[in-house]
Amino acid sequence: MTTKKPATALPWRTQLNRTSGYVMSNSFCVAALGDGTVPRDANAAYIVHAANAYPQLVEELKKAEAALRIAETLIVRGGGNEPNRDVSGQIDDCVTLLSELGEAQ
C-alpha cells in the first residue's frame, strides 16, 4: 500500500460564505461542502482538523511502535523467556494501523 498524501499542500483551512463552505490549501479549493442544508461549517472544520493533524499523528504512532519494540526487548533481557503478549499485541496494533493508513515501512 502506498503512503497517502494530499494532492495539495498542508496546512488546509476553511473558507465559508453564505451558501457553501470550502476546504482550502493555499489558494486551491480542496473540497466544496454543502448547500446550506448540511452542517457545512462543522464538516469543513472536521476535515481541515483531521488533514492537518494526520502527519503528526502518523509520526507519533511510529514513535510509539519504536518505544514498544524497545520495551519488549528490555522485558526479554530482564528475564522473560518470550516477548510480553500485551506489548507484542500493542506493537501489532501499531503496525496494523500504519499499514491501513498506507504508512507502513
Legacy VTK file of the C-alpha trace (Angstrom):
# vtk DataFile Version 3.0
C-alpha trace
ASCII
DATASET POLYDATA
POINTS 105 float
0.000 0.000 0.000
1.353 3.442 -0.858
1.583 6.339 1.535
-1.432 8.606 1.316
-0.516 12.232 0.712
-2.843 15.089 -0.174
-2.605 16.384 -3.736
-2.406 19.898 -2.317
-0.067 21.046 0.424
-0.972 21.150 4.096
-1.996 23.016 6.149
-5.553 23.317 4.937
-8.025 25.929 6.165
-11.735 26.622 5.884
-13.326 29.403 3.925
-17.045 29.845 4.370
-19.642 32.028 2.716
-23.435 32.210 2.944
-24.174 29.264 0.680
-21.209 26.944 0.848
-18.090 26.005 2.703
-14.751 25.316 1.154
-11.689 23.492 2.374
-8.701 25.405 1.053
-4.990 24.723 0.608
-3.164 27.933 -0.153
-5.338 29.339 -2.930
-6.684 25.981 -4.125
-10.150 24.682 -3.295
-9.756 21.136 -1.965
-13.458 20.456 -1.383
-16.756 22.296 -1.550
-19.138 21.406 1.243
-22.855 21.808 1.472
-25.554 23.940 0.036
-26.848 25.432 3.252
-28.846 22.309 4.140
-25.993 20.443 5.808
-23.830 21.493 8.754
-21.050 22.601 6.415
-19.145 24.654 8.991
-18.680 21.648 11.267
-17.890 19.319 8.357
-15.299 21.688 6.928
-13.699 22.237 10.338
-13.506 18.463 10.928
-11.924 17.750 7.536
-9.362 20.530 7.964
-8.525 19.444 11.523
-8.086 15.785 10.522
-6.000 16.567 7.440
-3.706 18.939 9.302
-3.266 16.538 12.247
-2.577 13.461 10.100
1.214 13.856 9.597
1.859 14.402 13.311
-0.402 11.512 14.326
1.434 9.140 11.973
4.792 10.304 13.314
3.676 9.782 16.926
2.317 6.313 16.083
5.697 5.389 14.589
7.416 6.630 17.758
5.025 4.579 19.911
5.806 1.456 17.865
9.557 2.046 18.272
9.208 2.586 22.028
7.141 -0.590 22.380
9.800 -2.572 20.492
12.442 -1.275 22.909
10.228 -2.155 25.888
9.690 -5.649 24.504
13.456 -6.146 24.130
14.086 -4.945 27.691
11.417 -7.291 29.055
13.070 -10.277 27.353
16.546 -9.204 28.521
15.193 -8.767 32.041
14.494 -12.444 32.333
11.336 -13.030 30.366
11.582 -16.129 28.229
9.451 -14.670 25.483
8.087 -11.295 24.463
5.332 -9.864 26.635
1.988 -10.600 24.957
0.475 -7.243 25.894
3.429 -5.344 24.439
3.538 -7.596 21.366
-0.171 -7.004 20.816
0.296 -3.263 21.042
3.138 -3.423 18.523
0.892 -5.436 16.201
-1.847 -2.813 16.623
0.573 -0.034 15.656
1.828 -1.947 12.623
-1.716 -2.793 11.519
-2.910 0.800 11.798
0.141 2.133 9.972
-0.485 -0.429 7.207
-4.157 0.538 6.953
-3.093 4.181 6.636
-0.605 3.305 3.900
2.250 4.380 6.171
3.924 1.034 6.933
7.624 0.809 6.239
LINES 1 106
105 0 1 2 3 4 5 6 7 8 9 10 11 12 13 14 15 16 17 18 19 20 21 22 23 24 25 26 27 28 29 30 31 32 33 34 35 36 37 38 39 40 41 42 43 44 45 46 47 48 49 50 51 52 53 54 55 56 57 58 59 60 61 62 63 64 65 66 67 68 69 70 71 72 73 74 75 76 77 78 79 80 81 82 83 84 85 86 87 88 89 90 91 92 93 94 95 96 97 98 99 100 101 102 103 104
